[in-house]
Amino acid sequence: MRLKTSSTYLVGCIMLLALGIRLIHLSQSFWLDEAAQALESARPLTEQFELSGDFQPPLFHLLVYLFEKVGRSEWWLRLASVIPGTITLWFAVKIAQKQYGDKTALLTSLLGALSAFHFFYSQELRPYSLAAMFAVFSMYYFIQLIHPLESIDKYKLKRISIGYILSSALALYTMYLTGFLLLTQFLIVIYLFRDKIKLIINHQSIIIFLFLPWMPKLWEQLQNGLGLAADYAGWSMAVSLPWFKSLPLTFVRFLIGMILVDPTLPYVIGGLIGLMIITFITFKAIQKRTDWIFALWLIIPTLIAFLVSFSVPVLEPKRLLFCLPALWILVAAGLVKLRLSKSVLTIIMCVYALPLVFHLVSPSLLREDWRTAVAEIETSATPQSVVLFAFPGPFAPFTWYQTGRVPAISTGIFTLKDESYLDANTPAVLTYDRVYVFEYLMDLSDPQRLIFAWLKRNGFEGTKVIDYRGVGFVYIFDRLPTIALR
């Protein structure tokens, strides 16, 4: 089944709209994780598989490595996420059309194009968008494999099988949490299509076999991550959400993106009302037994991630981006089933688009402005200036944007516990007359602000504080003038 000509034209226009929206703000500064990704992908090809410090598989690192061979500007590198994000939307539309028809496909395309959360992470130089693309590919072929809506000859079945196996394996090589989608597919077959159990076992066995060469690296990364969680109490909070916030915040993020909402009573009540409305709409879409495919696609990976996060800190809404297309399809199908008038649908879409508009116009939702911070430090620095970081090394965005005009020294550890450590390990700082200190992540790495006390004890005085968007405060300490004794 294909979209009608008129529907194809409208979906094409919406896809261009989605792409155009995702190109807005594409040149903004890299933030911490993006800069770390860019630096890791800038290494030689032989080092692209050395990822013990990043709990991710290698595929996105290799993709960015290839992009960096062409250019290193922010907008160019972020296309490695924008393009997969747009393709994700297109395949979600194709799934919706096959299962529900043209009207649902059109609404799915509009919901995806105007999704604030998908917009934000389609611009992120991290693997979430690419993983979502492969995951949607996997679901596209999986549904055809277990629930074909038309007759399929053996050659087409073979193409579908190859498409399912390759897309699923590539998803695993992009982000580990897509493995939860494979488990979800297996549960879908057990629950809805028991006659396909042998088929899906055979296919998923091949997928697992293709992933086996990377298993030793996964084990190494897992051990490293668990070691960090055990040694540094704040690390788990930095990379994952507290368990009591994770589930509700995931669905809130899916709907309103990165807008910060205070958990006050009016917001909680409004959120509950919104959740009830969305739940009602999605359940209107589930009228046939097979419609549960989409509900399970949305719910099960999220619940598995929630349960796993009690042992391994993995649950962050962005890591479940591959579940979001299921919500688009369910909401679109539910709205069609409600038979609402065009004017009511228009109002609903306008309200739905408000978070996206806020993302586009609000400076508070732009990424951390490290580019400006580094440029201004290098411009204002004296010849005897140094930048000091309370972290194992200089922060990745500083390294990415610096030109080498100002040297950088770090404490070399995650958590600073006493000033004597600074005396023994960072004495070189005291040979400079001006010290720039980033307060970034200090609540984890130096909660007592021992660096400030140490600098003051060694003859420095805080002379200026500058606030950079997202980066936070940068403190400038200058050496007190020596008073000659008479």
N, C-alpha and C positions, 0 to 999 in steps of 0.2 A: 504493500500500500504506500502511495506517495501523496504528498500534499497537493491539493488542487492548485491550479496556476495562480489564482488570486491569493490564496493562502501562502503560497511559496513566495510571492512578491512581498507580502506584508512581513513574513518571517525574515526575509532577506533584509528588508529595511530595518527591522528591529535588531537584527544581528549587527548591522553597520552602526546603529545607535549604541549597542552594547560595547562594540569595539571603540567607538569614539569616546564614550564616557571613560573607558579604562585607560585612555591615553592622556586624560587630564591629570595634572600634577605628577607625571611620570618622571620628571627630572628633579624631583625633590631629593634632599639629602638621604643617603643610606643611614639606617639606624644600626644598632649594635649587631643584630643577627644577620642583617643583609651584608654589612661590611665584612663580617666573619666569613660568610659564604663567598664573597668576592675574593677575599684573600686566600681562602683554601683552594678555590678553583684556579687561582693564578699560579699555583705551584706547578712544577713539571708533571707531565702526564703520568710518569711512573709513581708519583706520590698521591695521585687522586684516589687511590684505594686505601690510603692510610688515614682512617677516619675514627680512630679510637676516642677522640675528644668530641665527636659529633654523633649523636645517636640517630644517624640517618644512613641509608644505603647509598651507593655511589652514583646512581644514574643522573641525578640533577647536578651533581658536582661536575660530571663529565660534560653535560650540556652547557653549563656556564663556562667551563674551560674552553669549549669551542666558540662560544659567543665572545669571550675575551680575546680570541685570536683576531677578531674583526674590530672591536672597540671596547672601551672601558667606561664610557659615559653611563650615567644612571639610567637614562631612558632606554638606551640600547640593551643593557643587560636585563632590565626588567621585562623586556619583550619575551624573554625566556619563560615568563609567567603569564603575561598578557595573552599571548597566542594560545597556549593550552587552555586558559580560562575561557576564551571565546569559543574554542572548539568544544569544550565541555558543555556549554550552553546549547550548541547546535545538536549534539548527540542526545541531550536531554529532551530536546524538541522532537527528535526522531523517535525516541522511546515513547513519548507522550502520544504522538500521532498514531503509532502502531497499536497502542493499547486503548486509547480513548477517542481518537479522531482529531479532525482539523481544529475545532474550536479550542480543545484542551491544549493542542500544540501551540496555538497562537498565544494563549494566556501563559503557558509555560515559558515561552520565549520572552514575554514581557516581564514576568516575575523574575526571571533570571537576569535580564538586562538591567532591571532597576534594583537588584539586590545589593544593599549597602555592604553586607558582609562579603559577598563574592567579589564586589568591586574592590574592596580593600585588599583582599588576599590574591586577587588576580594581578595586583601590582607588586606584591612582595617577592623579593629575590630570595625565595626559599622554596622547598619542593612541594608545598601544599597544592598549588594550582595544577602542577604537572601530575601529581598523584591523583587528584580528582578527575583529571581527563582520562587517565588510564582506567580508573575505577568505573567511570561511566561507560567507557568502551566495554569493559568486562561485563557490566550489567546489560548492555545492549546486546551482546552476543549470548550471554547467559539466558536471557529471556527467550530469545529465538531458539536456543538449544532445548530448553525444557518445555516451552509453551509456544510452539510455532502457530501462527494464525493463518498460515497458508501452506500448501503442499511444498515440500522441499525435496529436491532430488539429491542423490548421494554426493554430487559435486558441490552443491551449495552447502550441504551439511558439513562437508569437509572444510570449506572456507569458514563457516561459522565456528567450527571446532578450533581451527587454527587461530582465528581471531580471538576467541575466548582465552585460549591458553597463552598466547603471546601477550595480550593486553593485561591479563592477570599477573603474569610473571613480571612484566615491566612495571606494574603498579607496586609489586613487592620490592623491586629493585629501586623504587623511588621513595617509598615511605612504608615503614613496617606496619603501621596501623591498618593499612589496606588488607592485611591478613585477616582482620576482623570481618571484612566484607566477604572474603572467601568462606569463612566459617558461617556467616549469615546465609550465603547462597546454599551451603550444605544443609542448614536447618530449614530453609525454604523448601528444598526438595523433599526432605523428610516429612515436613508438615503438609505440603500441598501436592507434590508430584512424586509419590513413592515409586512409581514405575520407572522413574529416571535416576534412582539411587545409584545403580551400577554405572550408568553413563557419567554422572557427575564425579563419582569416585575415580573412575579411569582418567578423566580430564584433570582433576585436581591432583592426582598422583603425579602426572607429568609436570604440572606447575611446581609442585614441591621439589621434584627432581631437578628442575631447572634452577631452583633457588639454592639447592644444597651447597654449591661451591662458595656461597657467601656466608654460610652458617658459622664457620669459625670466627669470622670478623664480627658477626652479630653477637656471638658469645663474649668476645673481647669487649665490645662496646657496652654490653649489658653489665658485665662485671665492673667496668669502669664507672658506669652510671650509679650502680648500687653502692660502690665505694664512696663516691662523692656524697650521696644521700646520707650515708652512715657517718661520714667524717664532718660534714658541714650541714648543720641543721637547716640553714636557710636555703640550701640549694634546691630542695624539693619544691619549696614555695615559689622559687624563682622560675622553675621550668614547668610547673603544673599548678592547678588550682586546688584550694582546700576542698575536701570531698563534699562538704555540705553546700558549697557554692557551685560545684562543677556541673551538675545536671541542669538546674534551672538556668544558669548563666549560658550554657551551651545553646539552649533554645532561644533565649533572649538575644544572644549575639546573632543567631541565624536570622532573626527578624529585624533588628535595628542596627546591626553592625557594631562598630567600636564606640558608640555613644555611651558615655558614663552615666549611670543612673543610680542615684542614692537610694538605698533600701528603706526609704521612709514609707509610712503607711499609705499615703495617696499613690505612690508609685507601685507599691506591692498590690494594692487593690486594682489599679489600672492594668498591671501585668497579668493578674489572675483573670480579669475580664477578657483581656486580649487572648490569653491561653485558651480560655473556654470557647471563644469565637473560632480560633484556628482549629481547635480540636473538633468542633462541630462541623466546620467546613471539610476537614480531611476525612471525617467519618462518612460524610455524604458521598465521598469519592469511592468508598469501600462498599460496593454493592454486590460484587461478585467475589467468589472465593479467591480468584487469582489477583484481585486488587490488593490483597494483603502483601504481595511482593514488595510494593512500594512502602507500605507502613513498616514492614520488617527491615527493609533497607535503611530506613531512617532510624529506627529504634534500637535494633539489636547491636550494631557496632558501638553505639553510644553507651549502652548498658555494659557491654563487655569492657570498653575502655574505662568506664567508671569502676568496675570491679577490679580490674587489673591495677588501677591507680593506687589501690591500697598497698600494693607491694612495689610497684614501679611507677614513678611519677610521669604519666603519659597523657592525662586528660587535660587537653586545652581545646577550646572550640575550633581553632584554626586547623588542628590535626584531624578534625572530623569534617573538613570541607567537602569530602567526597560523599557525605550523606545529604548535603543540602539539595542537590537536584531532585531527590525523592520528595522533599517537602514542596518544591515548586510544582511537581507533577500532581501531587495529591491535592494541593490547594487549587490548582487550575481545574482539575477534574471536578472537585467539589463545587467550585463556583459555577461551572457549566451545569452541573446537576441541579443547582438551585434555581436555574432559569431566571437570573436577575436581568433587569433592564439594562440597556447600554449606559444610561445615565448613572445608575447605581454602581455599575462596574467601573465607570470612570472615576467616581468619587472614591471607591475602594482603592483603585490604583494610585490615585493622587495621594491618599493618606499613606499607602505603602511606600511611595517614592520619597516621602519627607526625610527619612533617615539618610537616603542617598544624597539629597540636596544639601543636608547639613554636612555630610562628609565633603562635599565639593566646595562649600563656601566657608567652613569653619577652620581657622588656623589651628585650633586645638586638636584637630583630628589629622593634622599632617604629621609626618614622622619626625623623629628627633633631628634637630638641625646641627649635626656635627660639622658639616661643611663650613658654616658660618663661624662656629666656635673655634675650629682649628685655624681658619684664615685670620680671625681677629687676634688670636693669641700670637701667631707668627708675626703679625704686623706690629703689635704693641710690645713684643718681647725685647728686652735689652740683650746685649751680647752675653751677659752673665745670667741667663735665665734657664730654668729647667721645669719640666712638667712632671709631677709626681702622682702616681696612681696607686691606690690601695687595692691591688689586684695582682694576680700572678704575673701579668704582663700588661703593657699599654693596651688600652681598649682598642678593639679592631677598627672602629671608625676613625680614631685618631691616627692609627697607622696607615689607613687607606688614604686619608686626606692630607697628611703632613707632607711637607716638602723637604724636611730635614733641617730646617733653620733653627729649631729648638729641640734639644735632646730630651729624651723621656726616660724616666727611671720608675720602676714599679717595686712594690714591697715583695713580690715573689710568692705570696701566699693568699689563700682565699679569705682567711679571717685573722685580723691582727689582734693580739691579745695583750701585749704590753709594749711599752716604749723602748725597753731594752733591746727588743728585736730590731727596731729601727736603728739604734746605735750601732748594732753589730752588722747590719745588712745593707743599710742605705747611707753610709757616711758621706758618699760622694755628693749627696744633695746639699750638704753644708758647705761645699766649696763654691756654691753659686750665691748671688746676691738677691735673686728673685725666684720665687717658687710658685708655680700655678698648680692648684690642687682641685681635681674634679670630685665633687661630692657624689657623683653618679655611683649608685649601688653601695654607697657607704653604710647604709642601714644593715647590709649583710656583711660587708667586708671590714668595716671599722665603726661599729655602732656607737662606741664611746668617743669617737673623734680623737683618737690618740695621736694621729698625725698632727692635728692642730696644736695640741698641747706640746708635742715634741718640738715643733718648729718654734714655738714661743719660748720654750726652755733654752733653745739654742740661738736666741738673739734675733728672731724674726717677729714681725708684727703684721697682722692682717691689714691691708691698706685698701682693698677694693673687692667687691663681690659682683659678679655679672651673672645674670640669669639668661640661659639660652633655651629656646623652646624644646621641650622634651628631654634635653640633656640635663637641665637643672643648673645648680649654682657652680660656678668656677670661682674659687677663692684665690686671691693674689696676696702672697706674703713677701714683704721686702725686708731685707736685713736692716736692723736698726743701726744708725751711724755710731761709730765708735767715738766716745768722748775722751779726749786726751787728759791724762792725769797731771796735775801740777805738783 
